[in-house]
Amino acid sequence: MQINGTTALVTGANRGLGKAFAEALLARGATTVYATARRPELIDIPGVVPLRLDLTDQASIDAAAAEVGKLDILVNNAGISTNAPLLGPSTENIHREFDTNFWGTLHVTRAFAPALAGGAILNVISALSWYAFAPSSNGYAASKAAEWSLTNGVRLELADQKTQVTALALAIADTDMMAAVDVPKLPPHEVVAKALDGLEAGALEVIADIPTANVKASLSRDPALFYADIPTALFS
């Protein structure tokens, strides 16, 4: 899928990876880039078209799809992490994570799918699609595992209309979501460059960093070996 001359839309484009995606798409020659957020007034990217889109509001999704019309590239980037454990006192935040990361991605994809015949979708998943790390991240991990499965399923269902569906999996980028984590982090523009290179090459999955590659490689092995020493398993 070549980016030059396309119309693209990025969810969660007010900061972090979403902002970097919108900037990179413009730099690669996209003719129109819709940069979306619940509060589009916070988008400060020269050259984009700011657009309101709330993944948890079907009316907002439908209005955005009607305004955009034909679309070549959809980047499902928006997501949240609430640090919710699965067995904590409430499931409210787990529902919030699924409402955004899984249901929001699905509803946006359903709304724009008819306009994406011959185009491409890129879903931002996570290394946590494939493992659990700390008790406080397990709600997020479960929602991202569901989003990975969603990505694979949508790819098959859209094959007849020749829509390319690519997953971007990463562990640690320098974004607000990872601000409290004291480890080396990839700059967002480096992650986005890998993702868009993969999109243009027709890749089904882009692995952004070494920890993610190690997690994916571990899936065929005894999980006891991985969980015995997660830091070593991630970074060795």
Steps between C-alpha positions, in 0.01 A plus 500: 500500500672817385435804717572774248178655371271329752235616745573377853337518841674456837316449828644646820711749303526771764824363648749212511497240225183641346655841450815339359288292258318807370826691451670205327207436265516862385878475457455189282265680267150429625274758337256524792554387858209507742643530852230395745447526874219542747616862530623603153582848626807342665643394162782731396643333188544732201338367184256248650121516516399484869188290555303399808482125552418333831552123476246439775222699327339335197338825389842668496646212297215509249527878460874475433452224243234704322721809490809319374339288227759313292805397699824324407673447837353462848740502796328365812739647754281631784511297818498529877662326796352539847739266686203283591559152647256230393409405857490843660206650688325616182485410131406856396844587363534166323175579319641843409811336352295255296256774393790694348765247403274222370147628443615845391741355246232264373231767470733739315611220268140400428405860423787563257537150347274565200710805407828306529466263202847476352641693795664414831441484873778517758413398857732589787507200732761421768755248618249455783271336244716191562597505868409643840753694704377676814168447677403861431528462122294189445177671396692688231682183394173313460353781288807504276492122460141542383607777261768273350239232437267767358775610261553148370127444458436829321787423263325183388157663475629789286717289271238489224496880477882503498543701818845446650492460881827547688573473873767711668623334820731682739605491862645832610473831317558844650134598542280626782378146567857387577616815681524330841702203371874549555649304209649597163221601261475535125419847365151502347629605158722189483209269582281673242769482231523122547123469494457699179791320333321174579168636377652603168672160469172315555602347834227336706682569826772748598708425811640831621761401758709220652277436806199449274695268271609296802145472634363388163780242464423359845145398413602160366699416814410397855355817660658404832840581350387845393324594823785370717702810414300747293763780489758261357247350260406845372840662460748219435 
